[in-house]
Amino acid sequence: MSERPTRIGVQIQPQQADYGAIREAVAAAEEIGVDIVFNWDHFFPLYGDPDGKHFECWTMLAAWAEQTSRVELGALVTCNSYRNPELLADMARTVDHISDGRLILGIGSGWFERDYTEYGYEFGTAGGRLNDLSEALPRIESRLQKLNPVPTRDVPVLIGGGGEKKTLRLVAEHADIWHTFADLETLEHKLGVLAGHCDAVGRDLAEIEVSVGVNGRGRDGHPIGLPDDTADALHGAGARLFTVGVGGPDYDLDGLAEWVAWRDEHNA
C-alpha cells in the first residue's frame, strides 16, 4: 500500500440545492484538482430539511460524465437494493463509456430506511441486505463481460462498510477500493480483519485501495476542514484515498485546495 499514490475525493451531496449549484460545484472541484467527484445514492436529504431538494444518483453521474474531462466519478455509494444487478451493470458500463473510462462503481448494501419505505423497496434486515449484495456482485461482474460493447476498462469496484464477517469478506473477494469512515484505531483493527479475509481468498491486501471519509463537518454540510494530524495518521496506517463531503444549498469548497496540496506533498 505504501507505493500507491495518495488521492483526494470530494462528495458533492445532491441535497438542499438547485442542480445548477451542483453543476458549478463539480466544475470547481475538477478545476481545484481533486481526483474523484462522488455523489450518493439516496432519494431524500440526509442532513438539514428532510424534505428538502434532492436529485437522483445515476442520471446525475451520466451528466457529470459529459460535463467533466479529467476526474473519476462515482457514487459513494450505490445502494444495491434499488436496481436489478444486471441493470446496474449496464448503467455502469454506459457511464463508463460516456466518461471515457472514468467511472468507479461504488456499492453498498443500503441502510436508509426512508428510501426503502417511500419508494416501495423491502427494507428487511441488515444481514439480508448484505446477503443480497453478496449475490449481486458476481451477477454484476458477469453482466459487465457480456455487454456489447464491454466497458472501456475493468471498472473499479468500491465497497463501503465495515462489517467484519460479511462486508469485509466481500471487499476481499470483489473490491478494488474499500471505503470507511473509521477513526485511526478502528481503521487499524479493520485492516487486520480485512487482511485475514484476503489471506482466506488468496488475495494480496495491497491490491485494495483504502479509502476514508475525513472531516465529519464536511459530511453534514459545514465547511470543509483542513488536513491535520488525524489525516496524517490515517495515511500512516495505509489510507490512500481521502474524501471530504459538502452539502447544499451553497457548496463551500474552501479548504479543498489545501487537501490537494497535502496530497501533492505526499506524492512528491
Beta strands, then each sheet from edge to edge (+ up, - down):
strand 1: 7-12
strand 2: 36-39
strand 3: 72-75
strand 4: 78-79
strand 5: 103-108
strand 6: 157-160
strand 7: 177-180
strand 8: 209-213
strand 9: 241-246
sheet 1: 4+ 5+ 3+ 2+ 1+ 9+ 8+ 7+ 6+
end
